[in-house]
Amino acid sequence: MNAENFGCSERLVTASYVRQGAQGRRAHELRLRALLEQGKCPEDGWDESTIELFLHELAIMDSNNFLGNCGVGEREGRVASGLVARRHYRLIHGIGRSGDISAVQPKAAGSSLLNKLTNSVVLDIIKLAGVRTVTNCFVVPMATGMSLTLCFLTLRHKRPKAKYIIWPRIDQKSCFKSMITAGFEPVVIENVLEGDELRTDIEAVEAKVKALGAENILCVHSTTSCFAPRVPDRLEELAVICASYDIPHIVNNAYGVQSSKCMHLIQQEMFSYLSSELKKLADIHNERLLDTPHNPISLAMSLKNLDENNDAAVTQLGSMLFTRQVSGARVVPCGTVQTVNNYTFKGFMSHANDYPCAYLNAASAIGIKKQDVDVFLKRLDKCLKTARKEAKKEKSVNEISNSKTGTEQLED
């Protein structure tokens, strides 16, 4: 309510009570005003009542919610289900104009305002996360693959002769398919093994640039967030190569904000704990925590004692964890072959043709709690014990079977 309506309310309810209520409303409005003026992420999170108030205020600004509105256009904000309308706070119309998703929609001032504020707040968050030089961003309802595809298609207009994208290998299908979908030919650069880590082969990247010719390369497509033992690409060195040869550099930074320098302290609340406890468990099972210091989120533990030559035993461990409601952890057997868009990758999901061992991944991302780590380790311990017993049993059966076969052959 505005000041006039509060004044009218004093004729019905004691004035001092109404003024107290108005002050409570004012506290919410001050938060809204700060967001509108600054366009930055609030230092203190809003309570749900403030958020709901703001969304309702914005929705009322859209023409589909005008009292007495008569919409006869081809693109009116209409919804058949009240349940759907309530779920979206009656923000039904949508944003943008034909050909310009960031344009203000005349029929939806509230939705357009929400869109502008969202982009502004996300830009502020990106800067807080450590990317201080970023100048603009916009939020779209798309995942990794389609977002990358649009980036590549946009670069096509600037580099019409280019047909190749140089891509340090990361075994994640959507980022690979994005290059194919955009109509370009991926040039896969195999990673180099340094200790336990798989790292960017900088020399191979530059050699390929020279071999193909800079004008024929659309961009270098690198990755920041990945599963250990693969570690984030050497972005600085790649950027130097791109600058030297005037080649664009597209960075797949999906989930990368959580591993930025500004998030380091938050992340170290649990990453160190997960690392130390997983190492203890690995020692108990005669395995080892792979040494991947350049990956600040993901960890990997070897699975050599599950019978390295038995991929089924390794895969079974993953199934056992999944059925015990352990989500996110994954096991990677040796030598898996996967074909993606007619490209065949050996050792798929391990980011290398011949990684030395099978392993299990676990990650410490924003939001993980000590309880999550403890439960995971307890269930993993049980699964490893069960998997080893089953693997030994199967091996014994096979040995007996082979022994009988040999005896039968001698008798013959």
KARA-V509594 format. One line per field, one symbol per residue. ss: DSSP state (A for helix, B for strand, O for the rest). burial: # if it has 16 or more other ideal C-beta (glycine too) atoms within 10 Angstrom, else .. A space follows every 50 residues. Layout:
# KARA-V509594
ss = ???
burial = ???
This chain:
# KARA-V509594
ss = OOAAAAAAAOOOOOAAAAAAAAAAAAAAAAAAAAAAAAOOOOOOOOOAAA AAAAAAAAAAOBAAAOOOOOOOOOOOOOOOOAAAAAAOOOOOOOOOBOOB OOOOOOOBAAAAAAAAAAAAAAAAAAAAOOOOOOOOOOOOOOOAAAAAAA AAAAAAAAOOOOOBBBBBOOOOAAAAAAAAAOOOBBBBBOOBBBOOBBBO OAAAAAAAAAAAOAAABBBBBBBOOOOOOBOOOOAAAAAAAAAAAOOBBB BBOOOAAAAOAAAAAAAOOOAAAAAAAAAAAAAAOOOOBOOOOOOOOBBB BBOAAAOOOOAAAAAAAAAAAAAOOOOOOBBBOOOOBBBBOOBBBBOOOO OOOOOOOOBBBBBOOOOOOAAAAAAAAAAAAAAAAAAAAAAAAAAAAAAA AAAAAAAAAAAO
burial = ........#........#...#.....#..#...#....#.........# ..###..##.#####...........#.......#...#######..... ....#.###########.###.##.##.#.#............##..##. ##..#...#..#.#########.#########.#.##.#.#....##### ##..##.##..#....###################..#..##....#### ####.#####..#...#..##..##.##..##..#.####.#.####### ###..###.##.######.##....#..######.#........#.#### ##..#.#########..#...##..##.##..##..##.##......... ............
